[in-house]
Amino acid sequence: MNESLRQKKVARIVKEILSAQLITLFQDSESGLVTITRLEISRDLKTAHVHISVFGDADEEAVLQRLQHLQGSLRKSVASRSKLKYNPMLIFSLDTLVGHESRIDQLLNDISNNEH
C-alpha cells in the first residue's frame, strides 16, 4: 500500500495516543505486554486498522476482545487528544507477522546450529 504523507502523519498521531492508552489499560493486569505493531489508515482517513501483538502468558483473544469492547472509549480518547478533522474508526486485530517472523528466526537458528 502506498501511503500518502497525510496518512503517515495521522497514523503516527493515532498510534502515539493509543500506545499511551494501552499502557494505562494493561499495565496492572495479567495481560502481558500489549503493543501496537502496525497502524494503517485508510485513504479517506476514516478507518484505522490497529495491529497488536501480545507478549507473555496472556490470552491474545481475551486481550483482543477487551480492546474491541473498549473501542468506543479509545476512539473518544483519540478525538479529545488530537486535532484531526476525522476521528477514525478503530479496528483491532492480532498481528500475525510477528509470529511468522519468530518462526522464521527459529528455523534459521535451527539450520545454523545443524551446520556446525
C-alpha positions in Angstrom: 0.0 0.0 0.0 1.4 3.4 -1.0 0.6 5.7 1.9 0.4 9.4 1.5 2.3 11.8 3.8 -1.0 12.7 5.4 -1.9 9.1 6.1 1.5 8.6 7.7 1.1 11.6 9.9 -2.4 10.6 11.1 -1.2 7.0 11.7 1.7 8.3 13.8 -0.6 10.6 15.9 -3.2 7.8 16.4 -0.5 5.3 17.3 1.1 7.6 19.9 -2.3 8.2 21.6 -3.4 4.6 21.6 0.0 3.4 22.8 -0.3 5.7 25.8 -3.8 4.3 26.5 -2.6 0.7 26.2 0.0 1.3 28.9 -2.7 2.6 31.3 -5.2 -0.1 30.4 -2.9 -3.1 30.7 0.0 -2.2 33.0 -1.6 -3.6 36.2 -3.3 -6.6 34.6 -2.0 -10.0 33.7 -2.3 -9.2 30.0 1.5 -9.3 29.4 2.9 -6.7 27.1 0.4 -5.4 24.6 2.0 -3.4 21.8 0.8 -1.8 18.5 3.0 -3.3 15.8 1.3 -1.6 12.8 -1.4 1.0 12.3 -2.8 1.5 8.8 -5.0 4.5 8.0 -7.5 4.3 5.0 -7.1 6.8 2.2 -10.1 8.8 3.4 -8.6 8.9 7.0 -11.8 7.5 8.5 -10.7 4.0 9.4 -7.6 2.9 11.4 -6.6 -0.8 11.3 -4.6 -1.4 14.5 -2.5 -4.5 14.5 -1.4 -5.6 18.0 0.9 -8.2 19.5 0.6 -9.7 22.9 3.8 -10.9 24.6 3.8 -13.0 27.7 1.4 -15.5 29.1 -1.7 -13.5 28.3 -4.6 -14.9 26.3 -4.4 -13.0 23.0 -8.1 -13.4 22.2 -9.1 -12.1 25.6 -6.9 -9.0 25.1 -8.4 -8.5 21.6 -11.9 -8.8 22.9 -11.2 -6.3 25.6 -9.8 -3.8 23.1 -12.9 -4.3 20.9 -15.1 -3.7 23.9 -13.2 -0.5 24.7 -13.1 0.7 21.1 -15.6 3.5 21.7 -13.8 5.0 24.7 -10.4 4.6 22.9 -11.9 6.4 19.9 -13.1 9.2 22.1 -9.6 9.4 23.6 -8.1 9.9 20.2 -10.6 12.6 19.4 -10.0 14.5 22.6 -6.2 14.3 22.3 -5.8 15.2 18.7 -7.0 17.9 16.3 -7.8 15.6 13.5 -10.6 16.5 11.1 -11.9 12.9 11.1 -11.8 10.7 14.1 -11.0 7.3 12.6 -13.0 4.2 13.4 -10.6 1.8 15.2 -10.5 -1.8 14.0 -8.2 -4.1 16.2 -6.7 -7.3 15.1 -3.8 -9.6 16.1 -0.7 -9.1 14.1 0.3 -12.5 12.7 3.5 -11.2 11.1 5.3 -11.2 14.5 4.6 -14.9 14.9 5.8 -15.6 11.4 9.0 -13.6 12.0 9.6 -15.6 15.2 9.1 -18.9 13.4 11.5 -17.9 10.6 14.1 -16.8 13.1 13.8 -20.1 14.9 14.1 -22.1 11.7 17.2 -20.1 10.6 18.7 -20.7 14.0 18.0 -24.4 13.7 19.6 -24.6 10.3 22.6 -22.6 11.6 23.0 -24.9 14.6 22.8 -28.1 12.4 25.5 -26.9 10.1 28.0 -26.7 13.0 
